[in-house]
Amino acid sequence: MTNFMAEFIILVILTITVLNVEASNECGACEQLVINKIGDRKCVRQPQCCEQHGIQLTCLVNPCTNYNTACPRAKHCVPVYCEEIGCTAFYYDDFYNLIPGGECEVKVLKIGDDELDGIVSRARRYVSSFFGI
């Protein structure tokens, strides 16, 4: 192997190493680098990473369950269960752009809502028929 070839190989290895280090430092502590389908580099939240938000919690319901209903524009959802921010979903579009929280909201059913009243009514009928009440 000539000196030129050896130097070229070392240069290629160093370039790859530098690019990998730059990519790993590009995102925050709880983010991972993703290359979207058009080649853009995006930092996306890592699931269950609570480095800056307290201890990890245990949540009864995954906040990303049925995320397409809560946020029709979302194509990706990352659940995070941290003490300071609670059981939270981070929504991303098809290109891994973060969708602002105000655009995607989970509907909270309250007493008096027609939808909740219908659920309660069906539950009462089911319990009555099951127990013969």
N, C-alpha and C positions, 0 to 999 in steps of 0.2 A: 504494500500500500504506500502510495506516495505521501509526502508531507502535506501536499495540497488536499488530498482526499481526507486525511486524518483531521486536518484543520476544519474542513468543510463539515464533517460529521460532528465534531465537537461544537461547531457553531450552530448546527441544526438542533442538537440536544439542548444547548443553552437557551436557544430561542424558545423551544417548546416548554422548557422549565419556567422561563420568565413569563410566558403567556399563561401558564397554569397558575402561577403565583398571583398574577394580576387578576385573573378571573376569580380566584378564591377570595381576594381582598375587595372585590368590587361590591359585594353585597354586605348587608348588616349581619349582626350576630345570629339572628334567628331567621335568616333568609338563605335561599339557595339560588344559584344562577341557573336560569332556564333559557334555552335558545328557542324562540317561538318559530312558527311555521314559515315566517318570511325572513328569518335569520337575525332578528333583533335579540339583543341580550336583555333579559328581564330578571329582576330579583323578586322571588316569590317566597312568601312566608313558609317556614317549615312547620309541619304539623307538630303540635305538642311542645314546642320550644317556648320556655318561659323565662329565659335568661334575664330579661329586664322587667318582667311583670310578676315577680313573686313565684310561689311554689305552684306546681301543677296540681290541678283539681281533678276530681272524678265527677263527671257529669252523667246524669241519668239518660239524657237524650243527646245524640250527636247533632250539633247545630247544622251540619251539612246534609242531614236527612231531608230528602225532598227539596233540595236547594233550588231546583229549577222552578218550583212553584213560588218560593219566596223571592227568587230573583231570576226572572225569565231570561235576562240578558247574559247571565253567568254560564260559562262553560266549564269552569273549574272552581272547586270549593276546597278550602283548607280549614279544618277544624283546629281550634286552639282552646285549651282549657287551663287558663291561668288565674291565679288568685286575684290580681288587680283588675283584669279585664273580663273575668267571668268566662262562661262557655260561649265562645265567639266563633263566627264564621267569617273568613276572608274570601270574598268573591272576586273572580277574575274572568275577563272576557276571553274570547277565542285566541287572542294574541297575548294573553297573560298580562293585560293591563288591569290594575286594581280598580274595581268598581267602587265608587264612594258609598259609604254606609247609608246615606240618605236615599239612594236609588233603589236599594233592596231592603225591604223590611219584612219581618215575620209578623203575620197578623196575630194580634193578641185578642182572644175572644173574651168578652165581658158579659156579665149577666145583663140581659135585655137585648143582646144582639140576636137577630133572627137565627143566624147560623148556630149559635150556642144553644138557644132555646130548642131548636130542632134536634140537636144531639141529645140534650137532656130528656126531651120528650120520648125519643126513640129508646133511650136507655131505660127510662121508667117502664115503658111498655114491655121491653124485653125482660126486665126483672119481674114485673107483675106476671107475665105469662110463664116464666120459668118457675117461680115459687108459688104460683096460684093465688097471688094476693089481689 
